[in-house]
Protein backbone atom coordinates (compact mmCIF):
# COMPACT_ATOMS: atom_id res chain seq x y z
CA UNK A 1 0.00 0.00 0.00
CA UNK A 2 1.68 3.17 -1.12
CA UNK A 3 1.53 6.22 1.12
CA UNK A 4 2.92 9.76 1.06
CA UNK A 5 6.69 10.17 1.17
CA UNK A 6 8.02 10.78 4.65
CA UNK A 7 10.37 13.45 5.93
CA UNK A 8 11.46 11.98 9.24
CA UNK A 9 12.79 15.34 10.47
CA UNK A 10 9.23 16.53 11.06
CA UNK A 11 6.70 14.88 13.40
CA UNK A 12 3.75 13.04 11.90
CA UNK A 13 1.50 14.64 14.51
CA UNK A 14 2.35 17.64 16.67
CA UNK A 15 0.17 18.49 19.66
CA UNK A 16 0.69 21.63 21.75
CA UNK A 17 -1.25 22.53 24.91
CA UNK A 18 -4.33 20.71 23.63
CA UNK A 19 -7.30 21.23 25.95
CA UNK A 20 -10.94 20.21 25.92
CA UNK A 21 -13.67 21.07 28.39
CA UNK A 22 -17.07 19.58 27.68
CA UNK A 23 -20.20 21.61 28.30
CA UNK A 24 -21.72 21.02 31.72
CA UNK A 25 -25.29 21.09 32.95
CA UNK A 26 -26.89 24.48 33.30
CA UNK A 27 -24.93 26.56 35.77
CA UNK A 28 -22.23 23.89 36.15
CA UNK A 29 -18.74 23.67 34.77
CA UNK A 30 -18.23 20.73 32.40
CA UNK A 31 -15.56 18.05 32.62
CA UNK A 32 -12.02 19.07 31.67
CA UNK A 33 -11.08 16.04 29.56
CA UNK A 34 -7.68 17.32 28.34
CA UNK A 35 -5.53 19.67 30.41
CA UNK A 36 -3.01 21.20 28.04
CA UNK A 37 -1.46 18.04 26.59
CA UNK A 38 1.69 18.41 24.45
CA UNK A 39 3.67 15.75 22.56
CA UNK A 40 4.88 14.75 19.08
CA UNK A 41 4.30 11.52 17.21
CA UNK A 42 7.47 10.76 15.20
CA UNK A 43 7.18 9.70 11.58
CA UNK A 44 7.58 6.10 10.55
CA UNK A 45 7.05 4.31 13.86
CA UNK A 46 4.31 2.66 15.88
CA UNK A 47 3.26 5.07 18.62
CA UNK A 48 1.21 3.82 21.56
CA UNK A 49 -1.33 6.03 23.32
CA UNK A 50 -2.33 4.45 26.63
CA UNK A 51 -4.37 5.42 29.64
CA UNK A 52 -7.20 4.28 31.91
CA UNK A 53 -10.82 4.64 30.84
CA UNK A 54 -11.80 8.30 30.95
CA UNK A 55 -8.18 9.50 30.77
CA UNK A 56 -8.75 11.58 27.61
CA UNK A 57 -7.45 9.28 24.85
CA UNK A 58 -10.69 9.14 22.87
CA UNK A 59 -11.19 12.90 23.19
CA UNK A 60 -7.73 13.49 21.75
CA UNK A 61 -8.30 11.11 18.83
CA UNK A 62 -11.71 12.62 18.11
CA UNK A 63 -10.18 16.09 18.01
CA UNK A 64 -7.65 14.88 15.43
CA UNK A 65 -10.47 13.22 13.47
CA UNK A 66 -12.49 16.44 13.44
CA UNK A 67 -15.33 14.92 15.47
CA UNK A 68 -14.72 17.00 18.62
CA UNK A 69 -13.89 20.71 18.78
CA UNK A 70 -10.95 21.54 21.03
CA UNK A 71 -11.21 24.21 23.71
CA UNK A 72 -7.61 25.34 23.40
CA UNK A 73 -4.18 24.56 22.04
CA UNK A 74 -2.96 23.51 18.60
CA UNK A 75 -2.54 20.30 16.63
CA UNK A 76 -0.90 19.59 13.29
CA UNK A 77 -1.29 16.44 11.21
CA UNK A 78 1.52 15.92 8.69
CA UNK A 79 2.34 19.62 9.04
CA UNK A 80 -1.24 20.80 8.43
CA UNK A 81 -3.04 22.70 11.20
CA UNK A 82 -6.40 21.16 12.11
CA UNK A 83 -7.92 24.65 12.29
CA UNK A 84 -6.31 26.40 9.34
CA UNK A 85 -5.82 23.45 6.95
CA UNK A 86 -8.52 20.99 8.01
CA UNK A 87 -9.01 19.45 4.55
CA UNK A 88 -5.32 18.60 4.11
CA UNK A 89 -5.07 17.46 7.73
CA UNK A 90 -8.02 15.10 7.25
CA UNK A 91 -6.54 13.65 4.07
CA UNK A 92 -3.31 12.91 5.94
CA UNK A 93 -4.86 10.64 8.55
CA UNK A 94 -6.99 7.51 8.58
CA UNK A 95 -9.01 6.69 11.69
CA UNK A 96 -10.02 3.13 12.54
CA UNK A 97 -12.73 3.48 15.22
CA UNK A 98 -13.30 1.04 18.04
CA UNK A 99 -16.95 0.52 17.07
CA UNK A 100 -17.68 -1.69 14.07
CA UNK A 101 -20.26 0.13 11.92
CA UNK A 102 -21.12 -0.89 8.35
CA UNK A 103 -24.17 -0.83 6.15
CA UNK A 104 -25.03 -4.55 6.28
CA UNK A 105 -26.16 -4.60 2.65
CA UNK A 106 -22.88 -3.35 1.16
CA UNK A 107 -20.11 -5.73 0.14
CA UNK A 108 -16.51 -5.05 1.24
CA UNK A 109 -15.73 -3.84 -2.28
CA UNK A 110 -18.68 -1.43 -2.21
CA UNK A 111 -17.70 -0.19 1.26
CA UNK A 112 -14.26 0.80 -0.05
CA UNK A 113 -15.60 2.25 -3.30
CA UNK A 114 -18.10 4.42 -1.40
CA UNK A 115 -15.43 5.64 1.00
CA UNK A 116 -13.13 6.52 -1.91
CA UNK A 117 -16.02 8.46 -3.43
CA UNK A 118 -16.40 10.48 -0.22
CA UNK A 119 -12.77 11.57 -0.65
CA UNK A 120 -13.34 12.48 -4.30
CA UNK A 121 -10.91 9.86 -5.58
CA UNK A 122 -11.49 9.23 -9.33
CA UNK A 123 -12.47 5.66 -10.20
CA UNK A 124 -9.24 5.15 -12.12
CA UNK A 125 -7.19 5.96 -9.01
CA UNK A 126 -9.10 3.84 -6.50
CA UNK A 127 -7.31 0.94 -4.83
CA UNK A 128 -10.22 -1.15 -3.55
CA UNK A 129 -8.97 -4.46 -4.98
CA UNK A 130 -5.44 -3.81 -3.74
CA UNK A 131 -6.67 -2.94 -0.25
CA UNK A 132 -8.88 -6.03 -0.01
CA UNK A 133 -5.87 -8.13 -0.98
CA UNK A 134 -3.70 -6.40 1.60
CA UNK A 135 -6.14 -7.10 4.46
CA UNK A 136 -6.76 -10.65 3.20
CA UNK A 137 -10.37 -10.09 2.25
CA UNK A 138 -10.11 -10.53 -1.52
CA UNK A 139 -12.14 -13.76 -1.32
CA UNK A 140 -14.91 -11.84 0.50
CA UNK A 141 -15.04 -9.08 -2.11
CA UNK A 142 -18.71 -9.60 -2.97
CA UNK A 143 -20.06 -10.95 0.33
CA UNK A 144 -22.45 -8.81 2.34
CA UNK A 145 -20.62 -7.03 5.17
CA UNK A 146 -23.10 -8.49 7.67
CA UNK A 147 -21.80 -12.00 6.91
CA UNK A 148 -18.20 -11.19 7.87
CA UNK A 149 -16.72 -12.35 11.16
CA UNK A 150 -15.66 -9.82 13.78
CA UNK A 151 -12.01 -10.11 12.78
CA UNK A 152 -12.83 -9.64 9.09
CA UNK A 153 -14.86 -6.53 9.90
CA UNK A 154 -11.90 -5.11 11.83
CA UNK A 155 -9.63 -5.69 8.84
CA UNK A 156 -12.20 -4.08 6.55
CA UNK A 157 -12.25 -1.02 8.83
CA UNK A 158 -8.48 -0.74 8.39
CA UNK A 159 -8.81 -0.97 4.60
CA UNK A 160 -11.58 1.65 4.70
CA UNK A 161 -9.30 4.03 6.63
CA UNK A 162 -6.57 3.57 3.99
CA UNK A 163 -8.58 4.32 0.81
CA UNK A 164 -7.08 7.81 0.50
CA UNK A 165 -3.51 6.57 1.15
CA UNK A 166 -2.94 8.57 4.36
CA UNK A 167 0.60 8.57 5.77
CA UNK A 168 -0.84 8.21 9.31
CA UNK A 169 -3.21 5.51 10.56
CA UNK A 170 -4.86 5.74 13.99
CA UNK A 171 -6.22 2.48 15.41
CA UNK A 172 -8.50 2.87 18.42
CA UNK A 173 -8.62 -0.42 20.37
CA UNK A 174 -8.26 -2.49 17.15
CA UNK A 175 -8.24 -5.88 18.91
CA UNK A 176 -10.97 -5.27 21.49
CA UNK A 177 -13.19 -8.33 21.77
CA UNK A 178 -11.31 -10.55 19.29
CA UNK A 179 -9.75 -13.90 20.10
CA UNK A 180 -6.01 -14.52 20.43
CA UNK A 181 -5.51 -15.78 16.86
CA UNK A 182 -7.32 -12.82 15.30
CA UNK A 183 -5.33 -10.49 17.54
CA UNK A 184 -2.09 -11.94 16.18
CA UNK A 185 -3.34 -11.52 12.61
CA UNK A 186 -4.14 -7.87 13.25
CA UNK A 187 -0.70 -7.39 14.82
CA UNK A 188 0.87 -8.75 11.63
CA UNK A 189 -1.23 -6.39 9.50
CA UNK A 190 -0.19 -3.39 11.61
CA UNK A 191 3.47 -4.38 11.28
CA UNK A 192 3.11 -4.82 7.50
CA UNK A 193 1.55 -1.37 7.12
CA UNK A 194 4.29 0.17 9.23
CA UNK A 195 6.97 -1.58 7.17
CA UNK A 196 5.47 0.09 4.09
CA UNK A 197 6.01 3.53 5.66
CA UNK A 198 2.69 4.20 7.38
CA UNK A 199 3.00 5.88 10.78
CA UNK A 200 0.77 4.01 13.21
CA UNK A 201 -0.90 5.45 16.34
CA UNK A 202 -2.34 2.69 18.50
CA UNK A 203 -4.59 2.87 21.53
CA UNK A 204 -5.11 -0.38 23.37
CA UNK A 205 -6.07 -1.87 26.73
CA UNK A 206 -3.85 -4.88 26.04
CA UNK A 207 -0.53 -3.82 27.49
CA UNK A 208 1.21 -6.83 25.94
CA UNK A 209 0.05 -5.50 22.57
CA UNK A 210 1.61 -2.10 23.19
CA UNK A 211 4.81 -3.68 24.45
CA UNK A 212 5.07 -5.93 21.38
CA UNK A 213 4.14 -3.39 18.69
CA UNK A 214 5.04 0.12 19.85
CA UNK A 215 8.50 1.66 19.71
CA UNK A 216 7.34 4.68 21.69
CA UNK A 217 4.47 5.12 24.16
CA UNK A 218 2.67 8.09 25.68
CA UNK A 219 0.52 7.55 28.76
CA UNK A 220 -2.34 9.92 29.55
CA UNK A 221 -3.90 10.01 33.00
CA UNK A 222 -6.68 12.29 34.19
CA UNK A 223 -6.38 14.45 31.08
CA UNK A 224 -2.63 15.01 31.47
CA UNK A 225 0.45 13.54 29.82
CA UNK A 226 2.26 11.52 32.49
CA UNK A 227 4.86 9.72 30.33
CA UNK A 228 6.23 9.83 26.78
CA UNK A 229 9.26 7.63 26.19
CA UNK A 230 10.64 4.85 24.01
CA UNK A 231 8.98 1.60 25.07
CA UNK A 232 12.06 -0.07 26.53
CA UNK A 233 13.02 3.09 28.42
CA UNK A 234 9.51 3.27 29.85
CA UNK A 235 9.67 -0.35 30.98
CA UNK A 236 13.02 0.42 32.58
CA UNK A 237 11.26 2.92 34.86
CA UNK A 238 9.70 0.12 36.89
CA UNK A 239 11.34 0.03 40.30
CA UNK A 240 9.96 -3.28 41.48
CA UNK A 241 11.48 -6.66 40.71
CA UNK A 242 10.39 -10.14 41.75
CA UNK A 243 12.74 -12.99 42.66
CA UNK A 244 11.48 -16.53 43.26
CA UNK A 245 13.77 -18.59 45.51
CA UNK A 246 13.71 -22.32 46.33
CA UNK A 247 15.60 -23.26 49.51
CA UNK A 248 16.89 -26.51 51.06
CA UNK A 249 14.26 -26.94 53.77
CA UNK A 250 10.70 -25.99 54.63
CA UNK A 251 10.25 -22.31 55.31
CA UNK A 252 9.26 -21.26 58.82
CA UNK A 253 7.45 -18.26 57.31
CA UNK A 254 8.07 -15.26 55.05
CA UNK A 255 11.57 -13.80 55.29
CA UNK A 256 11.23 -10.08 55.97
CA UNK A 257 13.74 -7.28 55.45
CA UNK A 258 13.48 -3.49 55.26
CA UNK A 259 14.28 -3.47 51.53
CA UNK A 260 11.59 -6.03 50.71
CA UNK A 261 8.25 -4.67 49.48
CA UNK A 262 6.43 -7.99 49.78
CA UNK A 263 7.29 -11.60 50.60
CA UNK A 264 5.09 -14.64 50.10
CA UNK A 265 5.61 -18.35 50.73
CA UNK A 266 4.14 -19.92 47.58
CA UNK A 267 5.18 -23.51 48.36
CA UNK A 268 6.74 -25.21 51.38
CA UNK A 269 10.27 -24.37 50.21
CA UNK A 270 9.59 -21.56 47.76
CA UNK A 271 9.60 -17.85 48.57
CA UNK A 272 8.57 -15.02 46.25
CA UNK A 273 10.08 -11.67 47.13
CA UNK A 274 9.22 -8.30 45.61
CA UNK A 275 11.89 -5.67 46.20
CA UNK A 276 12.87 -2.20 45.09
CA UNK A 277 15.71 -2.66 42.63
CA UNK A 278 16.87 0.89 43.28
CA UNK A 279 17.44 -0.01 46.94
CA UNK A 280 19.07 -3.43 46.64
CA UNK A 281 20.30 -6.06 44.18
CA UNK A 282 19.22 -9.66 43.64
CA UNK A 283 22.49 -10.75 45.22
CA UNK A 284 21.66 -8.83 48.39
CA UNK A 285 18.21 -10.47 48.47
CA UNK A 286 19.82 -13.91 48.33
CA UNK A 287 22.29 -12.87 51.03
CA UNK A 288 19.41 -12.00 53.37
CA UNK A 289 17.84 -15.42 52.82
CA UNK A 290 21.14 -17.14 53.62
CA UNK A 291 21.48 -15.04 56.77
CA UNK A 292 18.20 -16.57 57.91
CA UNK A 293 19.77 -20.05 57.75
CA UNK A 294 18.59 -21.26 54.35
CA UNK A 295 20.66 -22.58 51.45
CA UNK A 296 19.48 -21.33 48.08
CA UNK A 297 18.91 -24.18 45.61
CA UNK A 298 17.17 -22.39 42.73
CA UNK A 299 16.49 -18.79 41.70
CA UNK A 300 14.32 -17.23 38.99
CA UNK A 301 13.60 -13.55 38.47
CA UNK A 302 10.86 -11.69 36.64
CA UNK A 303 11.77 -8.45 34.98
CA UNK A 304 9.34 -5.56 34.98
CA UNK A 305 6.98 -5.24 32.05
CA UNK A 306 4.78 -2.47 30.70
CA UNK A 307 1.91 -3.45 32.98
CA UNK A 308 4.08 -2.80 36.06
CA UNK A 309 4.95 0.68 34.78
CA UNK A 310 1.40 1.48 33.69
CA UNK A 311 -0.04 0.61 37.10
CA UNK A 312 2.75 2.50 38.85
CA UNK A 313 2.28 5.69 36.82
CA UNK A 314 -1.51 5.77 36.63
CA UNK A 315 -1.91 5.05 40.34
CA UNK A 316 0.03 8.26 41.00
CA UNK A 317 -2.70 10.19 39.15
CA UNK A 318 -5.38 8.54 41.26
CA UNK A 319 -6.85 6.50 38.42
CA UNK A 320 -7.30 2.78 38.14
CA UNK A 321 -6.45 0.70 35.10
RALIN-V961641 format. One line per field, one symbol per residue. ss: DSSP state (~ for helix, > for strand, _ for the rest). A space follows every 50 residues. Layout:
ss=???
This chain:
ss=____________>>>>>>>>>__________>>>>>>>>>>____>>>>> ______~~~~~~~~~______>>>>>>__>>____~~~~~~_>>>>____ ______>~~~~~~~~~~~____~~~__~~~~~~~___~~~___>~~~__~ ~~~~~~~~~~~______>>>>>_______~~~~~~~~~~~~~~~~___>> >>>___~~~~~~~__>>>>>>__>>>>>>>~~~~~____>>>>>>>>___ _________>>>>>>>>__>>>>>>>_____~~~~~~~~~~____>>>>> >>___~~~~~~~~~~~_____
